[in-house]
């Protein structure tokens, strides 16, 4: 059996030595660039070319409403998302990037002053450490407004520890928002240890239901899928090893809130005010809650809390309290794709 230390060393070697640019990747698992939201694409032009070249993430898991907030990026690599976040949080916000690979961090740190001069402020810090033990690098309890991660948690040999650390450092009402690779079944143990499959974000991919159970045990019974896309395995070597598994790149959001394990009906209504600059006409909480600006929508108690007890509160009008309970919310399960990656809640 491979130890967690050996697994981490394999990942660090793959991203620090084997890969020199995103073109070296064998699958689309780590670089689905078509997932980049339109409002973020113009910001890429302001980033250093080397930072972009050494990017290996899947999607762009950067939520809105971050102005002035403190955000932690797990597995920040060359710093691409940290520098995007630097623009999103603004001069009064703070961004902390954590990574265990010295070669990747060297790229990020080398261009920190370059970005600070270009942006007109310095608000990004990079720390060398393991995302399974954020306390060891000084990340305090209840200190983060949001935690993001871009196709990194699957690389960890101790995913439950990572997620436990996330919910430790998040403030009450804080948000975990990340993209990662999920599998439609549990990956055979022998394939966990394959350095190529692990480095390509496949060998360590979580089975969705195991991920859901981990969050449930951490006190988060309602996790939401924002979007998901199938991953193509185009390399013959990779297909020969793990072609029986179907993979998806999934963007997930979860909140540090006292939520219920089912969607309950309290007669509440939510109305989006259209006040987020990047979302003037509508806001999608997840893949089955589309809030059109100015149009009231009935919501369950959990959804009302996700909107009204977080940093999104100023952008929504929530009507109704929880004084009267009307039973289960009469909703339909979210859309399900070919794999077993389904909606995280009952509505």
KEKOLVO-633399 format. One line per 8 residues: number of its first residue (from 1); their letters; for each residue x, y, z of N, C-alpha, C, O. Coordinates in steps of 0.2 Angstrom, whole numbers, plus 5000, padded with zeros to 4 digits. Each point is the difference from the previous one (the first is absolute). Layout:
<nodes>
NUM) a) X Y Z X Y Z X Y Z X Y Z | ...
</nodes>
This chain:
<nodes>
1) xxxxxxxx) 5004 4994 5000 4996 5006 5000 5004 5006 5000 5005 5001 5004 | 4993 5004 4992 5004 5007 5000 4998 5004 5006 4994 5000 5001 | 5010 5003 5002 4999 5004 5006 4998 5007 4997 5001 5002 4995 | 4995 5002 5010 4998 5007 4998 5006 5004 4998 5000 5004 4995 | 5006 4995 5008 5006 5004 4999 5003 4998 4993 5002 5004 4996 | 4998 4990 5002 5002 4997 4993 4995 5003 4995 5003 5002 4994 | 4991 4998 5007 4995 5002 4995 5001 5008 4999 5000 5002 4994 | 5001 5002 5011 5001 5007 5000 5007 5001 4996 5000 5005 4996
9) xxxxxxxx) 5005 4991 5005 5006 5001 4996 4999 4998 4993 5003 5004 4996 | 4993 4991 5002 4999 4999 4993 4996 5005 4997 5002 5002 4994 | 4993 5001 5009 4997 5006 4997 5004 5006 4999 5000 5003 4995 | 5004 4998 5010 5005 5006 5000 5005 4999 4994 5001 5005 4997 | 5001 4989 5002 5005 4999 4995 4997 5001 4993 5003 5002 4995 | 4990 4995 5005 4997 5001 4993 4999 5007 4998 5001 5002 4994 | 4997 5002 5011 4998 5007 4999 5006 5005 5000 5000 5005 4997 | 5006 4992 5006 5006 5005 5001 5005 4998 4994 5003 5004 4998
17) xxxxxxxx) 4997 4989 5000 5005 4998 4996 4998 4997 4993 5002 5002 4995 | 4993 4994 5005 4997 4997 4994 4997 5005 4996 5001 5000 4994 | 4994 5004 5009 4996 5005 4996 5004 5006 4999 5002 5003 5005 | 4999 5000 4989 5003 5006 4999 4995 5006 4998 5001 5006 5001 | 4994 4991 4996 4994 5005 4998 4994 4996 4999 5000 4994 5000 | 4994 5009 4999 4994 4996 5000 4999 4996 4994 4996 4995 5000 | 5009 5006 4995 5000 4996 4994 5002 4993 5001 5000 4995 4996 | 5004 5004 5010 5002 4993 5002 4995 4996 5003 5002 4994 5001
25) xxxxxxxx) 4992 5008 5000 4995 4996 5003 4998 4995 4995 4999 5002 4994 | 4999 4992 5009 4997 4995 4995 4993 4999 5000 4997 4997 4995 | 4999 5007 5009 4993 5000 5000 4997 5007 5001 5004 5004 5001 | 4990 4997 4998 4996 5006 5001 4998 5001 5007 4997 5005 5002 | 5005 4990 5003 4998 5001 5007 5002 5006 5003 4996 5003 5004 | 5010 4999 4995 5003 5006 5004 5000 5007 4996 5002 5004 5003 | 4995 4996 4991 5000 5006 4997 4994 5002 4995 5001 5001 4994 | 4993 4998 5009 4994 5002 4996 4999 5007 4999 4996 5003 5004
33) xxxxxxxx) 5008 5001 4992 5000 5007 5000 4994 5003 4998 4998 5006 5001 | 4998 4990 4995 4993 5002 4998 4996 5002 5005 4995 5003 4999 | 5007 4995 5007 4995 5001 5006 5002 5007 5003 4996 5002 5005 | 5008 5002 4992 5002 5007 5003 4994 5004 4999 4998 5002 4994 | 4999 5001 5011 4994 5005 4999 5002 5006 4996 5006 5002 5001 | 4989 5001 4996 5002 5005 4995 5003 5006 5004 5004 5004 4997 | 4993 4998 5009 5003 5006 5003 5007 4999 5003 5003 5005 5002 | 4999 4989 4998 5007 4999 5002 5005 5000 4995 5006 5002 5001
41) xxxxxxxx) 4992 4997 4993 5005 4999 4994 5003 5007 4999 5006 4999 4998 | 4991 5006 5002 5004 5007 4999 5006 5001 5005 5005 5003 4999 | 4994 4994 5007 5005 5001 5005 5006 4996 4999 5006 5001 5002 | 4994 4993 4994 5006 4996 4998 5005 5004 4997 5006 4999 5000 | 4992 5006 4996 5004 5004 4996 5005 5004 5004 5006 5002 4998 | 4992 4999 5009 5004 5004 5004 5005 4995 5004 5003 5003 5005 | 4997 4991 4994 5005 4995 5004 5006 4999 4996 5000 5000 4994 | 5005 4998 5010 5007 4999 4997 4999 4993 4995 4997 4995 5003
49) xxxxxxxx) 5006 5005 4992 5000 4994 4995 5002 4994 5003 4997 4994 4999 | 5009 5006 5005 5002 4994 5003 4995 4997 5005 5000 4994 5001 | 4997 5010 5003 4995 4998 5005 4994 4996 4996 4998 4995 5002 | 5000 5008 4992 4995 4997 4996 5002 4993 4997 4997 4995 5000 | 5010 5005 4998 5002 4994 4997 5001 4994 5005 4999 4994 4998 | 5002 5007 5008 5001 4995 5005 4993 4999 5004 5000 4997 5005 | 4995 5004 4992 4993 4999 5003 4998 4993 4998 5000 4998 4994 | 4997 4998 5011 4998 4993 4999 4993 4999 5003 4998 4994 5001
57) xxxxxxxx) 4998 5011 5000 4994 4999 5003 4994 4998 4996 5001 4999 4994 | 4993 5000 5009 4994 4998 4996 4995 5005 5001 4997 5000 5006 | 5001 5004 4989 4995 5005 5001 5003 5006 5004 5006 5001 5001 | 4990 5003 5001 5002 5006 5004 4995 5001 5006 4995 5004 4999 | 5007 4993 5006 4995 5000 5006 5001 5006 5004 5002 5000 5006 | 4996 5006 4991 5000 5006 5004 4993 5003 5000 4998 5003 4996 | 4999 4997 5010 4993 5002 5001 5000 5008 5000 5005 5003 5001 | 4989 5000 4999 4999 5007 5000 5000 5003 5007 5001 4996 5005
65) xxxxxxxx) 4998 5010 4996 4999 5004 5006 5006 4999 5005 4999 4999 5006 | 5007 5002 4991 5006 4999 5004 5004 5007 5002 5005 5000 5003 | 4992 5005 4994 5003 5007 5002 5002 5001 5007 4995 5000 5004 | 5011 5001 4998 5002 5001 5007 5000 4994 5004 5001 5001 5006 | 4998 4993 4991 5000 4994 5004 5007 4997 5000 5005 5002 4997 | 4996 4993 5008 5006 4996 5001 4999 4993 4997 4995 4997 5002 | 5009 5001 4993 4999 4994 4996 5006 4996 5000 5006 5002 5000 | 4993 4991 5001 5006 4995 5001 4999 4996 4993 4995 4997 4999
73) xxxxxxxx) 5011 5002 4998 5000 4996 4994 5004 4994 5002 5006 5000 5001 | 4991 4994 4999 5004 4994 5001 5003 4997 4994 4997 4999 4995 | 5009 5000 5005 5004 4997 4995 5000 5005 4994 4998 4999 4994 | 5005 5007 5008 5000 5006 4996 5005 4999 4994 4999 5004 4995 | 5005 4992 5005 5005 4999 4994 5004 5006 4998 5003 5003 5005 | 4996 4999 4989 5004 5006 4997 4997 5006 5002 5002 5005 4998 | 4992 4995 5005 4997 5006 5003 4995 5003 4995 4997 5006 5002 | 5001 4991 4993 4995 5003 4995 4994 5002 5004 4998 5006 4999
81) xxxxxxxx) 4998 4989 5004 4994 5002 5004 5001 5005 5005 4996 5004 5001 | 5010 4996 5003 5001 5005 5005 5000 5007 4997 4998 5005 5003 | 5005 4996 4991 5001 5006 4997 4993 5003 4997 4999 5006 5000 | 4997 4989 4998 4993 5002 4998 4996 5002 5006 4997 5005 5000 | 5004 4991 5005 4997 5002 5007 5002 5007 5002 4996 5004 5003 | 5011 4997 4996 5002 5007 5002 4996 5005 4997 4999 5005 5004 | 4999 4995 4990 4996 5005 4997 4993 5000 5003 4997 5005 5000 | 5000 4989 5001 4993 4999 5002 4999 5003 5008 4995 5003 5001
89) xxxxxxxx) 5010 4995 5003 4999 5003 5007 5002 5007 5001 4998 5003 5004 | 5006 5000 4991 5002 5007 5000 5006 5001 5005 5002 4996 5004 | 4999 5011 4997 5006 5002 5004 4999 4999 5007 5004 4999 5004 | 4989 5000 4998 4999 4999 5007 4999 4993 5002 4998 4998 5006 | 5002 4997 4989 4999 4993 5002 5007 4997 5000 5005 5003 5000 | 4995 4991 5001 5006 4996 5002 5000 4993 4996 4994 4997 5001 | 5011 5001 4996 5000 4993 4997 5006 4996 5003 5006 5003 5000 | 4993 4991 5002 5005 4996 5002 5000 4993 4996 4995 4997 4999
97) xxxxxxxx) 5011 5002 4998 5001 4994 4996 5004 4995 5003 5006 5002 5003 | 4992 4992 4997 5004 4994 5004 5002 4995 4994 4996 4998 4997 | 5010 5000 5003 5002 4994 4996 5006 4997 5003 5004 5003 5004 | 4997 4990 4994 5005 4996 5003 5006 5000 4995 5005 4997 5002 | 4994 5005 4992 5005 4999 4994 5005 5006 5000 4997 5005 4997 | 5009 4995 5005 5004 5005 4999 5001 5004 4993 5000 5006 5000 | 5000 4989 4995 5001 5003 4994 4994 5004 4997 5001 5005 4997 | 4993 4993 5005 4994 5004 4999 5000 5006 5003 4999 5006 4998
105) xxxxxxxx) 5002 4994 5009 5000 5006 5004 5006 5005 4998 4998 5006 5001 | 5007 4992 4997 5005 5004 4997 4998 5005 4995 5002 5005 4999 | 4994 4992 4996 4997 5004 4995 4995 5005 5002 5001 5006 4999 | 4995 4992 5006 4995 5004 5003 5004 5006 5004 4998 5006 4999 | 5007 4993 5005 5003 5005 5004 5004 5004 4995 5001 5006 5002 | 5002 4991 4993 5005 5004 4996 4996 5006 4997 5003 5005 4998 | 4991 4995 5000 4996 5005 4997 4995 5004 5005 4995 5003 4997 | 5006 4996 5009 4995 5004 5005 5001 5007 4999 4995 5004 5000
113) xxxxxxxx) 5011 4998 5000 5002 5008 5000 4997 5002 4993 4998 5006 4999 | 5003 4990 4995 4998 5002 4994 4992 5001 5000 4998 5005 4997 | 4999 4991 5006 4992 5001 5000 4998 5006 5005 4996 5004 4998 | 5008 4997 5007 4998 5005 5005 5001 5007 4996 4996 5004 5001 | 5010 4996 4996 5001 5007 4996 4994 5001 4995 4998 5005 4999 | 5000 4989 4997 4995 5001 4995 4993 5001 5003 4997 5004 4997 | 5002 4994 5009 4993 5001 5003 5000 5006 5004 4994 5003 5001 | 5011 4999 5002 5000 5006 5004 5000 4999 5007 4999 5004 5004
121) xxxxxxxx) 5001 4989 4998 5000 4998 5007 5002 4993 5001 5001 4996 4995 | 5001 5002 5011 5003 4994 5001 4996 4997 5006 4999 5002 5005 | 4997 4992 4993 4996 4997 5005 5000 4992 4999 4996 4997 5003 | 5009 5001 4994 5001 4992 4999 5006 4998 5004 5005 5003 5000 | 4994 4991 5004 5005 4997 5003 5000 4993 4999 4995 4996 4999 | 5011 5001 5000 5001 4993 4998 5004 4996 5006 5005 5003 5002 | 4992 4991 5000 5003 4996 5005 5001 4993 4998 4997 4997 4996 | 5009 5001 5006 5002 4993 4998 4998 4995 5005 5002 5001 5006
129) xxxxxxxx) 4993 4995 4993 4998 4995 5005 4995 4995 4997 4999 5000 4994 | 4998 4996 5010 4996 4995 4998 4992 5002 5001 4999 5002 5006 | 4997 4997 4990 4993 5002 5001 4996 4995 5005 4995 5002 5002 | 5008 4993 5000 4998 4996 5005 5001 5002 5007 4997 4998 5005 | 5008 5007 4996 5001 5003 5006 5002 5007 5000 5005 5003 5000 | 4989 5001 4999 5001 5007 4999 5002 5004 5007 5002 5005 5000 | 4996 4991 5005 5002 5003 5007 5008 5001 5000 5003 5005 5003 | 5001 4990 4994 5007 5000 5000 5003 5006 4997 5006 5002 5001
137) xxxxxxxx) 4990 5002 4994 5003 5006 4997 4996 5006 5002 5000 5005 4997 | 4996 4994 5009 4998 5006 5003 4993 5002 4998 4998 5006 5001 | 4998 4990 4996 4993 5002 4998 4996 4999 5005 4999 4994 5002 | 4998 5011 5001 4996 5000 5006 4993 4997 4999 4997 5000 4995 | 5000 4998 5011 4993 4998 5000 4995 5006 4998 5002 5006 5001 | 4993 4993 4995 4995 5005 4999 5003 5006 4997 4998 5006 5002 | 5007 4994 4993 5003 5006 4998 4999 5001 4992 5002 5005 4998 | 4995 4991 4999 4999 5000 4992 4993 5002 4998 4995 4996 5003
145) xxxxxxxx) 5004 5008 4993 4993 5002 4997 4999 4994 4995 4994 4998 4999 | 5011 5000 4997 4999 4995 4995 5006 4996 4999 5005 5003 5001 | 4994 4991 4998 5006 4995 4998 4998 4998 4993 4995 4997 4999 | 5010 5003 4997 5000 4998 4993 5005 4995 4998 5005 5000 5004 | 4994 4996 4991 5005 4995 4998 4998 4998 4993 4995 4999 4998 | 5011 5000 4998 4999 4999 4993 5003 4993 4998 5006 5000 4999 | 4990 4995 5002 5003 4993 4998 5006 4998 5004 5005 4997 4997 | 4994 5003 5009 5006 4999 5005 4998 4995 5005 5004 4995 5002
153) xxxxxxxx) 4990 5005 5001 4998 4996 5005 5001 4992 4998 5001 4996 5005 | 4997 5003 4989 5001 4993 4998 5007 4997 5000 5001 4994 5001 | 5004 5011 4999 5007 4998 5001 5002 4998 5007 5005 4997 5001 | 4991 5005 5004 5002 4999 5007 4999 4993 5002 4995 4997 4998 | 5009 5000 5005 4999 4993 5003 4996 4999 5006 4998 4995 5002 | 5000 5011 5001 4996 5001 5006 4995 5005 4999 5000 5005 5003 | 4995 4993 4992 4995 5005 4999 4995 5002 5005 4998 5006 5001 | 5001 4990 5004 4995 5001 5005 5004 5005 5005 4997 5005 5003
161) xxxxxxxx) 5009 4995 4998 5004 5005 5004 5000 5007 4996 4999 5005 5004 | 5002 4995 4990 5000 5006 4996 4993 5004 5001 5000 5005 5002 | 4995 4991 4997 4993 5003 5001 4998 5002 5007 4997 5005 5002 | 5006 4991 5003 4999 5002 5007 5004 5006 5001 4997 5005 5004 | 5009 4996 4994 5003 5007 5000 4997 5005 4997 5000 5006 5003 | 4996 4993 4992 4997 5005 4996 4994 5003 5005 5000 5006 5001 | 4996 4989 5002 4995 5003 5004 5002 5002 5007 4997 5004 5003 | 5009 4995 4999 5003 5003 5006 5002 5007 4998 4999 5005 5005
169) xxxxxxxx) 5004 4997 4990 5002 5006 4998 4995 5005 4998 5001 5006 5000 | 4994 4991 4997 4994 5005 4997 4997 5003 5006 4999 4997 5006 | 4999 5009 4993 4996 5004 5005 4993 4997 5000 4998 4997 4995 | 4998 5004 5010 4993 4998 4999 4996 5004 4995 5001 5006 4999 | 4996 4990 4996 4997 5003 4994 5005 5000 4994 4998 5002 4995 | 5008 4996 5007 5005 5000 4994 4999 4994 4995 4996 4996 5001 | 5007 5005 4993 4998 4996 4995 5007 4996 4997 5005 5003 4999 | 4994 4990 5000 5004 4996 4996 4998 5000 4993 4994 4998 4999
177) xxxxxxxx) 5010 5004 4996 4998 5000 4993 5006 4998 4996 5005 5003 5000 | 4994 4991 4997 5006 4997 4997 4998 4996 4994 4994 4997 5000 | 5010 5002 4995 5000 4995 4995 5004 4994 5001 5006 5001 5003 | 4992 4993 4995 5004 4994 5001 4997 4995 4996 4995 5000 4996 | 5009 4994 5003 4998 4994 4997 4997 4995 5004 5003 4999 5005 | 4991 4999 4993 4997 4995 5004 4998 4994 4995 5000 5000 4994 | 5000 4994 5009 4999 4993 4997 4993 4997 5001 4997 5002 5005 | 5001 4994 4990 4994 4997 5001 5000 4994 5004 4995 4996 5001
185) xxxxxxxx) 5011 5002 5002 5001 4994 5004 5007 5001 5004 5003 5005 4999 | 4998 4991 5006 5006 5000 5004 5006 4998 4996 4999 4994 4997 | 5006 5009 5002 5006 4999 4996 5004 4994 5004 5001 5000 5006 | 5001 4994 4990 5003 4995 5003 5007 5003 5003 5003 5004 4998 | 4999 4993 5008 5005 5002 5004 5007 5000 4996 5004 5005 5000 | 4997 4990 4996 5006 5000 4996 5001 5006 4995 5005 5002 4999 | 4989 5000 4999 5001 5006 4995 5001 5007 5004 5002 5004 4997 | 4996 4996 5009 5002 5006 5004 5007 5001 5000 5002 5006 5001
193) xxxxxxxx) 5002 4989 4998 5007 5001 5001 5004 5001 4993 5006 5001 5000 | 4990 4999 4995 5003 5001 4993 5002 5007 5000 4996 5005 5000 | 5010 4997 4999 5002 5007 5000 4997 5004 4994 4999 5006 5001 | 5000 4991 4993 4997 5004 4995 4993 5001 5001 4997 5006 5000 | 4999 4989 5002 4993 5001 5002 4999 5004 5006 4995 5004 5000 | 5009 4996 5005 5000 5005 5005 5001 5007 4998 4996 5004 5002 | 5009 4997 4994 5002 5007 4998 4995 5003 4995 4999 5006 5000 | 4998 4989 4997 4995 5003 4995 4993 5001 5003 4995 5001 4997
201) xxxxxxxx) 5004 4998 5010 4994 5002 5004 4995 4994 4999 4994 5001 5001 | 5008 4993 4997 4996 4995 4999 5000 4994 5006 4995 4998 5002 | 5011 5000 4999 5001 4995 5005 4998 5001 5007 4998 4996 5003 | 5002 5011 4999 4997 5002 5006 4993 5003 5000 4998 5002 5005 | 4999 4997 4990 4993 5003 4999 4995 4997 5005 5000 4994 5001 | 4997 5010 5003 4995 4997 5005 4993 4998 4996 4998 5003 4995 | 5000 4991 5008 4993 4998 4998 4995 5005 5003 5001 5002 5006 | 4995 5001 4990 4995 5005 5003 4997 4999 5006 5000 5004 5005
209) xxxxxxxx) 4997 4990 4996 4997 4998 5006 5004 5000 5006 4998 5002 5006 | 5008 4996 4993 5005 5000 5006 5002 5008 5002 5000 5001 5006 | 5000 5003 4989 5001 5007 5001 4994 5003 5004 5001 5004 5005 | 4993 4994 4993 4994 5003 5003 5000 4997 5008 4998 5004 5004 | 5004 4990 4997 5000 4997 5007 5005 5004 5004 4999 5001 5006 | 5007 5000 4991 5005 5004 5004 4998 5007 5002 5000 5002 5006 | 4996 5001 4990 4998 5007 5002 4994 4999 5005 5000 5004 5004 | 4996 4991 4995 4995 4999 5005 5003 4999 5007 4997 5003 5005
217) xxxxxxxx) 5008 4993 4995 5003 4999 5007 5003 5006 5003 5001 5000 5006 | 5001 5005 4989 5003 5006 5003 4995 5005 5001 5001 5006 5002 | 4992 4992 4998 4995 5005 5002 4997 5004 4994 4997 5005 5001 | 5005 4993 4993 4997 5003 4994 4996 4995 4996 5002 4997 4996 | 4991 5003 5006 4996 4995 4997 4997 5002 4993 4997 4996 4997 | 5005 5010 5000 4997 5002 4994 5005 5003 4996 5001 5006 5001 | 5002 4991 4994 5005 5002 4996 4997 5001 4993 4996 4996 4998 | 5005 5010 4998 4997 5001 4994 5005 5000 4994 5006 5002 5001
225) xxxxxxxx) 4992 4995 4994 5004 5000 4994 4998 5006 4996 4994 5001 4998 | 5011 5003 5000 4999 5006 4996 4999 4998 4992 4996 5002 4996 | 5009 4994 5002 5000 4997 4993 5005 4994 5000 5004 4999 5004 | 4995 4997 4990 5004 4994 5000 5001 4999 4992 4995 5001 4996 | 5011 4996 5002 5001 4999 4993 5004 4993 5000 5004 4999 5004 | 4995 4997 4991 5003 4994 4999 5008 5001 4999 5001 5005 4996 | 5003 4990 5006 5007 5001 4998 5002 4994 4995 4998 4995 5001 | 5005 5007 4994 5002 4996 4994 5007 4997 5002 5005 5003 5002
233) xxxxxxxx) 4996 4990 4997 5006 4997 5001 5003 4998 4993 4998 4995 4997 | 5006 5010 5001 5003 4999 4993 5006 4996 4999 5002 4999 4994 | 5002 5000 5011 5006 4997 5000 4999 4992 5000 4997 4998 5005 | 5006 4999 4991 4999 4992 5000 5002 4997 5006 4997 4995 5002 | 5009 5007 5001 5003 4997 5006 4995 5001 5006 4999 4996 5004 | 4998 5010 4996 4995 5002 5005 4994 4996 5000 4998 4997 5005 | 4999 5002 4989 4994 4996 4998 5001 4993 5002 4996 4997 5003 | 5010 5000 4995 5002 4993 5002 4999 4999 5007 4998 4994 5002
241) xxxxxxxx) 5005 5011 5002 5000 4999 5007 4993 5001 5004 4998 4996 5004 | 4999 5009 4994 4994 5002 5004 4994 5002 4996 4996 5004 5002 | 5004 4993 4992 4994 5002 4995 4993 4998 5002 4995 5002 4997 | 5005 4993 5008 4994 4998 5003 4996 5005 5004 4994 4999 5002 | 5010 5006 5000 4997 5005 5005 4998 5006 4996 5003 5002 4995 | 4991 5001 5007 4998 5006 4997 5001 5006 5005 4999 4999 5005 | 5004 5006 4992 5002 5006 5004 4996 5006 4998 4999 5001 4994 | 5000 5003 5011 4998 5007 4998 5003 5005 5004 5002 4999 5006
249) xxxxxxxx) 4999 5007 4991 5002 5006 5003 4994 5004 5003 4996 5001 4997 | 5004 4999 5010 4994 5003 5003 5002 5006 5004 5005 5000 5004 | 4991 5005 4996 5001 5006 5004 4995 5000 5006 4994 4999 4998 | 5009 5001 5008 4996 4999 5006 5000 5006 5004 5005 5004 5001 | 4989 4997 5003 5000 5005 5005 4997 4997 5006 4995 4997 5000 | 5008 5005 5006 4997 4998 5006 5001 5005 5006 5005 5004 4999 | 4991 4997 5005 5000 5005 5005 5001 4998 5007 4998 4994 5002 | 5006 5010 5002 5000 4998 5007 4994 5003 5004 5000 5005 5003
257) xxxxxxxx) 4995 4991 4997 4993 5002 5002 4997 4994 5004 5001 4995 4998 | 4995 5007 5007 4996 4994 5003 4994 4998 4996 4994 5002 5001 | 5007 4995 4993 4995 4998 4996 4997 4993 5002 5002 4996 5004 | 4992 5003 4993 4996 4994 5001 5002 4995 4995 5003 5002 4994 | 4996 4991 5007 5002 4995 4995 4995 4999 4995 5001 4996 4995 | 4993 5007 5005 4995 5000 4995 4998 5007 4999 5001 5005 5004 | 4996 4996 4990 4997 5007 4998 4993 5001 5003 4996 4996 4998 | 5004 5008 5007 4994 5001 5004 4996 5006 4998 5003 5005 4998
265) xxxxxxxx) 4991 4995 5002 4996 5006 4998 4997 5004 5005 4997 4998 5005 | 5005 5008 4995 4998 5005 5005 4996 5006 4997 4999 5005 5003 | 4999 4994 4991 4996 5005 4996 5005 5006 4999 4997 5006 4999 | 5009 4993 4999 5004 5006 4999 5001 5001 4993 4999 4996 4995 | 5003 5011 5003 5001 5002 4993 5006 5004 5000 5001 5004 5004 | 5003 4995 4990 5006 5004 4999 4999 5004 4994 4998 4997 4995 | 5005 5009 5005 5000 5004 4994 5007 5003 4999 5002 5004 5004 | 5001 4995 4990 5006 5002 4999 5000 5008 4998 4996 5001 4995
273) xxxxxxxx) 5008 5003 5007 5000 5007 4999 5004 5002 4994 4999 5006 4998 | 5004 4990 4999 5004 5002 4994 5006 5004 5002 5003 5004 4995 | 5000 4996 5011 5005 5005 5002 5007 4997 4999 5005 5004 5002 | 4996 4990 4996 5007 4998 4999 5002 5002 4993 4997 4998 4995 | 5008 5006 5004 5002 5002 4994 5001 4995 4994 4998 5001 4995 | 5005 4993 5007 5001 4995 4995 4994 4996 4999 5000 4996 4995 | 4994 5005 5008 4994 4997 4999 4994 5004 5000 4996 5000 5005 | 5004 5005 4991 4994 5005 5000 4993 4997 4999 4995 5003 5002
281) xxxxxxxx) 5005 4992 4994 4993 4997 4998 4998 4994 5004 4994 4999 5000 | 5010 4997 5002 4998 4994 5004 5006 4998 5004 5006 5001 4999 | 4993 4995 5006 5005 4997 5004 4998 4992 5001 4995 4999 5002 | 5010 4997 4997 4999 4993 5001 5003 4998 5006 5006 4999 5000 | 4990 4999 5005 5003 4997 5006 5003 4993 4998 5006 4998 5003 | 4991 4998 4993 5002 4994 4999 4997 4998 4993 4997 5004 4997 | 5003 4989 5001 4998 4998 4993 4992 5000 5000 4997 4998 4995 | 5000 5003 5010 4992 5000 5000 4997 5006 5004 4994 4999 5002
289) xxxxxxxx) 5010 5006 5000 4997 5006 5003 5002 5006 4996 5006 5003 5001 | 4990 4999 4994 5002 5006 4996 4995 5006 5002 4994 4999 4999 | 5010 5006 5004 4996 5006 5002 5000 5005 4995 5005 5004 5000 | 4990 4997 4997 4999 5006 4995 5000 5006 5004 4996 5001 5005 | 5007 5005 4993 5000 5006 5004 4993 5002 5000 4996 5001 4995 | 5002 5001 5011 4993 5003 5002 4994 4995 5000 4995 5001 5001 | 5007 4992 4998 4994 4995 4999 5000 4996 5006 5005 4996 5001 | 4990 5004 5004 5000 4996 5006 5000 4993 4998 4997 4997 4995
297) xxxxxxxx) 5006 4999 5009 5001 4993 5000 4999 4996 5006 5003 5002 5005 | 4992 4993 4996 4999 4997 5006 5007 4996 5001 5002 4997 4996 | 5000 5002 5011 5006 4997 5001 4999 4996 5007 4996 5002 5004 | 5008 4993 4996 5000 4996 5007 5004 5004 5005 5003 5005 4999 | 4997 4992 5007 5003 5004 5006 5008 5000 4999 5003 5005 5001 | 5000 4989 4996 5007 5000 4999 5002 5006 4995 5005 5003 5001 | 4991 4997 4993 5002 5005 4995 4999 5007 5003 5004 5004 4998 | 4991 4997 5006 4999 5007 5003 5006 5002 5004 5002 5005 5000
305) xxxxxxxx) 5000 4990 5004 5006 5001 5004 5007 5001 4996 5004 5005 5002 | 4996 4992 4993 5006 5000 4995 5001 5007 4997 5005 5003 4999 | 4989 5000 5000 4999 5007 4997 5000 5005 5005 5003 5006 4999 | 4994 4993 5007 4998 5005 5005 5005 5000 5006 5000 5005 5004 | 5004 4990 4997 5004 5000 5006 5008 4999 4998 5004 4998 5003 | 4997 5005 4991 5007 5000 4997 5002 5007 4997 4996 5004 5001 | 5009 4996 4996 5002 5007 4997 4995 5002 4994 5001 5005 4998 | 4995 4990 5000 4995 5002 4995 4994 5003 5002 4996 5002 4996
313) xxxxxxxx) 5004 4999 5011 4993 5003 5003 4998 5007 4997 4995 5001 4999 | 5010 5003 5000 4999 5007 4997 4997 5000 4993 4998 5005 4997 | 5003 4989 5000 4998 5000 4993 4993 4996 4999 4998 4999 4994 | 4999 4999 5011 4993 4997 5000 4995 5003 5005 5002 5002 5005 | 4992 4997 4993 4995 5002 5005 4997 4993 5002 4997 4996 4995 | 5003 5002 5011 4997 4994 5002 4994 5001 5004 5000 5004 5005 | 4994 4994 4993 4994 5001 5003 4998 4993 5004 5000 4995 4997 | 4998 5006 5009 4998 4995 5004 5005 4998 5005 5006 5000 4999
321) xxxxxxxx) 4992 4997 5007 5004 4998 5005 4999 4992 5001 4997 4997 4995 | 5006 5000 5010 4999 4993 5001 4995 4999 5006 5001 4994 5003 | 4994 5010 4998 4996 4999 5005 4995 4995 4999 4997 4996 5005 | 5001 5003 4989 4995 4994 4998 5003 4996 4995 5003 5001 4995 | 4996 4992 5006 5003 4995 4996 4995 4997 4996 4994 4998 5003 | 5007 5001 4991 4994 4997 4995 5002 4993 4998 4997 4997 4995 | 5008 5000 5008 5002 4993 4998 5006 5001 4995 5003 5005 4999 | 4998 4989 4997 5006 5000 4995 4998 5005 4995 4994 5000 4998
329) xxxxxxxx) 5011 5003 4999 4999 5004 4994 4999 4996 4994 5003 4995 4999 | 4992 5007 4998 4997 4996 4994 5004 5002 4994 4998 5003 4995 | 5008 4994 5005 5005 5001 4994 5002 4993 4997 4999 4995 5003 | 5004 5006 4991 5002 4994 4996 5008 5000 5000 5003 5005 5000 | 5000 4989 5001 5007 4999 5000 5003 5004 4994 4997 5000 4994 | 5009 5003 5007 5004 5003 4995 5002 4995 4994 4999 4994 5001 | 5002 5009 4993 5002 4996 4994 5006 4995 5002 5005 5002 5003 | 4995 4992 4994 5005 4996 5001 5003 4998 4993 4996 4999 4995
337) xxxxxxxx) 5010 5001 5005 5004 4998 4993 5001 4992 5000 4996 4996 5004 | 5008 5002 4991 5001 4993 4999 5003 4997 5006 4999 4994 5001 | 5005 5010 5003 5004 4997 5006 4995 5000 5006 4995 5003 4999 | 5008 4995 5006 4996 5000 5007 5001 5007 5003 4997 5000 5006 | 5006 5005 4991 5001 5006 5003 4993 5004 4999 4998 5002 4995 | 4998 4998 5011 4994 5003 4999 4999 5006 5005 5005 5002 5003 | 4989 5001 4997 5000 5006 5004 5001 4999 5007 4999 4994 5003 | 5003 5011 5001 5002 4999 5007 4995 5000 5005 5001 4999 5006
345) xxx) 4993 5003 4992 4994 5001 5004 4994 4997 4997 5000 4998 4994 | 4995 5002 5010 4993 4997 4997 4997 5005 4996 4995 4998 4996 | 5007 5009 5003 4996 5004 4996 5005 5003 4995 4998 5004 4996
</nodes>
